[in-house]
Amino acid sequence: MSEQRGPLPRRYARYYLEQTPSLVWLLVVNAVAMLVGVRFYVETMPEVSTFLWPLYADSPAALFLMTLSVATLLPFLGKSLDEVPLTVPLAYLHTIALVWLVKMGLWTVVALNIGFDAYFPAPWAYFGIIITHLGFVAEGLLVPHYARTTKGALVTALVLALANDVLDYGLGYHPPLRYDPGVVLPLATVALSVLSVGIAWRLLPMQVPSKKTA
């Protein structure tokens, strides 16, 4: 693997992902952030079918997927990222995790600024949420350092992201907002789905499946 994968220098990825304390802390922070995120949805979750919770609670779902993605590195602690096996099933997991993380990080910034007057200048409801969700994008920059993607994984991620958009705005299961999303936010969300898959395609090296895994 090359020493540079995207905008994040590889030495930082090695620090967070190859050492036991930093990797465990990353998983713990993700788990705590996921619980904090779920709290945001708690009041409205009883109105949503239990089976739809993973798609309704978008940000916690993104963190959950990223936690699963990072957790695949646990068996290889103490080893170089270059030694982490690259398989097709893992390519799907890592790709979808990256897409969800980037999409929800950017979506939050867009959504809060479309409804700017409803959120600004509240310290947490505006600044705090935007900063923490931009952290999603920053964390996503770690993924290219241990993952690859495939055409199938990218297509699957796009289909799932667009299906989630239909669920959110076609059926009304979008995250709770302080304003009516109207037409602008749904269109922006679809654009973010496409953009996030494009970012994953740009950042993740392409894996060519072997005959055994094709």
C-alpha positions as CSV (number, residue, x, y, z in Angstrom):
1,M,0.0,0.0,0.0
2,S,1.2,3.5,-0.7
3,E,2.0,5.9,2.2
4,Q,-0.7,8.3,1.2
5,R,-4.4,7.5,1.0
6,G,-6.4,10.6,0.5
7,P,-5.9,13.9,2.4
8,L,-5.0,12.2,5.7
9,P,-1.3,11.3,6.1
10,R,-0.8,7.6,6.6
11,R,1.3,8.1,9.8
12,Y,-1.9,9.4,11.5
13,A,-3.9,6.4,10.4
14,R,-1.1,4.1,11.7
15,Y,-1.2,5.9,15.1
16,Y,-5.0,5.5,15.5
17,L,-5.4,2.0,13.9
18,E,-2.3,0.0,14.6
19,Q,-2.0,0.6,18.4
20,T,-4.2,-1.0,20.9
21,P,-4.9,2.1,23.2
22,S,-5.8,4.4,20.3
23,L,-7.9,1.9,18.5
24,V,-9.9,0.9,21.6
25,W,-10.4,4.6,22.5
26,L,-11.7,5.2,18.9
27,L,-14.2,2.4,19.3
28,V,-15.3,3.7,22.8
29,V,-15.7,7.2,21.5
30,N,-17.8,5.9,18.6
31,A,-20.0,3.8,21.0
32,V,-20.6,6.8,23.3
33,A,-21.3,9.1,20.3
34,M,-23.8,6.5,19.0
35,L,-25.7,6.5,22.3
36,V,-25.8,10.2,22.4
37,G,-27.1,10.2,18.9
38,V,-29.8,7.7,19.7
39,R,-31.0,10.0,22.5
40,F,-31.8,12.5,19.8
41,Y,-34.3,10.1,18.3
42,V,-35.7,8.5,21.4
43,E,-38.9,10.7,21.6
44,T,-39.9,9.9,18.1
45,M,-38.8,6.3,17.7
46,P,-42.0,4.8,19.2
47,E,-43.8,6.2,16.1
48,V,-41.5,4.3,13.8
49,S,-41.5,0.6,13.1
50,T,-38.7,-1.2,15.0
51,F,-37.4,-2.7,11.8
52,L,-36.9,0.8,10.4
53,W,-34.9,2.2,13.3
54,P,-31.5,1.5,11.6
55,L,-32.6,3.6,8.6
56,Y,-34.4,6.2,10.7
57,A,-31.6,6.9,13.2
58,D,-29.2,7.9,10.4
59,S,-26.3,9.4,12.3
60,P,-26.2,6.6,15.0
61,A,-26.4,4.1,12.1
62,A,-23.4,5.7,10.4
63,L,-21.4,5.5,13.6
64,F,-22.5,1.9,14.1
65,L,-21.3,0.9,10.6
66,M,-18.0,2.7,11.2
67,T,-17.6,1.0,14.5
68,L,-18.1,-2.4,12.8
69,S,-15.6,-1.4,10.1
70,V,-12.9,-0.4,12.6
71,A,-13.6,-3.4,14.8
72,T,-12.5,-5.7,11.9
73,L,-9.0,-4.4,12.7
74,L,-9.0,-5.8,16.3
75,P,-7.6,-9.2,15.3
76,F,-4.6,-7.5,13.7
77,L,-3.6,-5.2,16.6
78,G,0.1,-4.7,16.7
79,K,0.5,-5.5,13.0
80,S,1.0,-3.1,10.1
81,L,-2.1,-1.9,8.2
82,D,-0.4,-3.4,5.2
83,E,-1.0,-6.9,6.7
84,V,-4.8,-6.4,7.1
85,P,-6.6,-8.9,4.7
86,L,-8.7,-7.4,2.0
87,T,-11.8,-9.4,1.1
88,V,-14.9,-8.7,-1.0
89,P,-17.3,-8.8,2.0
90,L,-15.1,-6.4,3.9
91,A,-15.0,-4.1,0.9
92,Y,-18.8,-3.9,1.0
93,L,-18.8,-3.1,4.8
94,H,-16.0,-0.5,4.6
95,T,-17.5,1.2,1.5
96,I,-21.0,1.5,3.0
97,A,-19.6,2.7,6.3
98,L,-17.6,5.4,4.6
99,V,-20.5,6.5,2.5
100,W,-22.9,6.7,5.5
101,L,-20.4,8.5,7.6
102,V,-19.5,11.1,5.0
103,K,-23.2,11.6,3.9
104,M,-24.5,12.1,7.4
105,G,-21.6,14.3,8.4
106,L,-22.3,16.6,5.4
107,W,-26.1,16.3,5.6
108,T,-26.1,17.7,9.1
109,V,-24.2,20.8,8.0
110,V,-26.5,21.3,5.0
111,A,-29.7,20.6,6.9
112,L,-28.9,23.0,9.8
113,N,-27.9,25.7,7.3
114,I,-31.0,25.3,5.2
115,G,-33.0,25.8,8.4
116,F,-30.4,28.4,9.7
117,D,-32.9,30.6,11.6
118,A,-34.3,27.6,13.5
119,Y,-30.9,26.6,14.9
120,F,-28.5,29.5,15.0
121,P,-26.9,30.7,17.3
122,A,-27.7,28.0,19.9
123,P,-24.2,26.7,21.1
124,W,-25.1,23.0,20.9
125,A,-28.1,22.8,18.5
126,Y,-26.1,24.6,15.9
127,F,-22.3,24.8,16.5
128,G,-22.0,21.7,18.6
129,I,-23.9,19.4,16.2
130,I,-22.1,20.8,13.2
131,I,-18.7,20.3,14.7
132,T,-19.4,16.8,15.9
133,H,-20.8,15.7,12.6
134,L,-17.9,17.2,10.7
135,G,-15.9,14.8,12.9
136,F,-17.8,12.0,11.0
137,V,-16.1,13.1,7.8
138,A,-12.7,13.4,9.5
139,E,-13.0,9.9,10.9
140,G,-14.0,8.6,7.5
141,L,-10.6,9.6,6.2
142,L,-9.2,6.7,8.1
143,V,-11.0,4.2,6.1
144,P,-9.0,4.3,2.9
145,H,-5.9,3.4,4.9
146,Y,-7.2,-0.1,5.6
147,A,-9.9,-0.8,3.1
148,R,-10.6,-1.2,-0.6
149,T,-13.8,-1.1,-2.6
150,T,-15.4,-2.8,-5.6
151,K,-17.8,-1.7,-8.3
152,G,-20.4,-3.9,-6.6
153,A,-19.8,-2.3,-3.2
154,L,-20.1,1.2,-4.7
155,V,-23.3,0.4,-6.6
156,T,-24.8,-1.2,-3.4
157,A,-23.9,1.8,-1.3
158,L,-25.6,4.1,-3.8
159,V,-28.7,2.0,-4.0
160,L,-29.0,1.8,-0.2
161,A,-28.3,5.6,0.2
162,L,-31.0,6.5,-2.4
163,A,-33.4,4.0,-0.8
164,N,-32.8,5.7,2.5
165,D,-33.6,9.0,0.9
166,V,-36.9,7.7,-0.4
167,L,-37.7,6.4,3.1
168,D,-36.8,9.7,4.7
169,Y,-38.7,12.0,2.4
170,G,-41.1,9.8,0.4
171,L,-42.4,8.2,3.6
172,G,-41.6,10.9,6.1
173,Y,-39.0,9.1,8.2
174,H,-36.3,11.8,7.9
175,P,-34.5,12.8,11.1
176,P,-36.4,15.2,13.4
177,L,-36.1,18.8,12.2
178,R,-37.2,22.2,13.5
179,Y,-38.6,23.1,10.1
180,D,-40.4,21.6,7.1
181,P,-37.8,20.1,4.8
182,G,-39.8,21.2,1.7
183,V,-38.2,20.4,-1.6
184,V,-34.7,21.8,-1.1
185,L,-33.5,19.5,1.6
186,P,-34.7,16.2,-0.1
187,L,-32.9,17.3,-3.4
188,A,-29.8,18.2,-1.4
189,T,-29.9,14.9,0.4
190,V,-30.0,13.0,-2.9
191,A,-27.1,15.0,-4.2
192,L,-25.2,14.2,-1.0
193,S,-25.9,10.4,-1.5
194,V,-24.3,10.6,-5.0
195,L,-21.5,12.8,-3.7
196,S,-20.7,10.5,-0.8
197,V,-20.4,7.5,-3.1
198,G,-18.3,9.6,-5.5
199,I,-16.0,10.4,-2.5
200,A,-15.7,6.7,-1.6
201,W,-14.9,5.9,-5.2
202,R,-12.3,8.6,-5.3
203,L,-10.6,7.7,-1.9
204,L,-10.9,3.9,-1.7
205,P,-8.5,1.9,-3.9
206,M,-10.3,-0.5,-6.2
207,Q,-10.1,-4.2,-5.3
208,V,-10.1,-6.7,-8.2
209,P,-11.8,-9.9,-6.9
210,S,-9.8,-13.1,-7.3
211,K,-11.4,-16.1,-8.9
212,K,-12.0,-17.5,-5.4
213,T,-13.9,-14.5,-4.2
214,A,-15.6,-13.3,-7.4
